[in-house]
């Protein structure tokens, strides 16, 4: 395992785990990625790769498939089964369509065939990191509640919740301000696009409707009334 000075100081830049059993290629990738400003961890076998990805926060994994100790595809499947959601770029000498399909079906986000130009690998890493950032910006969560802006979906405990357009917008606003009390005036301005004070009762009714749909008796309460202020959606610690 190799660790940069920046990594020891803290996670201030994108951190990549590079997994490759060819020493010269691993060293070359590590050096090139660090020169581009990335924080780099390395592993040369599948067992070490799985352990690091499972225990150390990383932003993406560059994963060779032909590895000692544990096959790369097995590592990938194991990580995905354990809930690992960060982007994974596969490196392999296998250039057949079946091999690519197998890698992608196993949970890879992209596929790069050896030999490759470092500039292409760099471009693919940047694209994966951008995609991951965008995905996080379009999804909000609290406890086991998840709201996806792209799919316009709300799920709690794995069960999809059917919301009206206004209920969805209200929940989105509460999630964007998670753990921060918001006034009824703020809700009226941001959700209803109104500045008058005539919506107080309407907002209270929608909060009640929203609570009936998203709260669960077996889970902690999410939406709380803040006396004299308004409401707050509290995440569960």
Secondary structure, DSSP 8 states (H G I E B T S, - for coil): ----HHHHH---S-EEEEE-S-HHHHHHHHHHHHHTT-EEEEESBHHHHHHHHHHS--SEEEEESS-BSS-HHHHHHHHHHTT--SEEEEEES---HHHHHHHHHTT-SEEEESS--HHHHHHHHHHHHHHHHHHHHTEEEETTEEEETTTTEEEETTEE----HHHHHHHHHHHHTTTS-EEHHHHIIIII---SSTTHHHHHHHHHHHHHHH--TTS---EEEETTTEEEE----
